């Protein structure tokens, strides 16, 4: 059986639906949640919104495995609540 990888489509605040792809090595990320990752050329750590997730093989991955950034961690309940309260009400 071919190995599957969890790809996570995320949006930085306030760009819901932007879908930058990241790799989640934990396999825990769910859609419509928040996670920590690095964004941009400067790799700034920030909370991002998870628009979508998909399990893919290396061949059908949305981004090359050797170049993709990774999810750092899931947000805590407190971080998620704070992000949710401010994310969509700018």
Secondary structure in CASP SS format (residue, H / E / C, confidence):
PFRMAT SS
TARGET T0000
AUTHOR 0000-0000-0000
METHOD secondary structure of the structure
MODEL  1
X C 1.00
X C 1.00
X C 1.00
X C 1.00
X E 1.00
X E 1.00
X E 1.00
X E 1.00
X E 1.00
X E 1.00
X E 1.00
X C 1.00
X C 1.00
X C 1.00
X C 1.00
X C 1.00
X C 1.00
X C 1.00
X C 1.00
X E 1.00
X E 1.00
X E 1.00
X E 1.00
X E 1.00
X C 1.00
X C 1.00
X C 1.00
X C 1.00
X C 1.00
X C 1.00
X C 1.00
X C 1.00
X C 1.00
X E 1.00
X E 1.00
X E 1.00
X E 1.00
X E 1.00
X E 1.00
X C 1.00
X C 1.00
X C 1.00
X C 1.00
X E 1.00
X E 1.00
X E 1.00
X E 1.00
X E 1.00
X E 1.00
X E 1.00
X E 1.00
X E 1.00
X E 1.00
X E 1.00
X E 1.00
X E 1.00
X C 1.00
X C 1.00
X C 1.00
X C 1.00
X C 1.00
X C 1.00
X C 1.00
X C 1.00
X C 1.00
X C 1.00
X C 1.00
X C 1.00
X C 1.00
X E 1.00
X C 1.00
X C 1.00
X E 1.00
X E 1.00
X C 1.00
X C 1.00
X H 1.00
X H 1.00
X H 1.00
X H 1.00
X H 1.00
X H 1.00
X H 1.00
X H 1.00
X H 1.00
X H 1.00
X H 1.00
X C 1.00
X C 1.00
X C 1.00
END
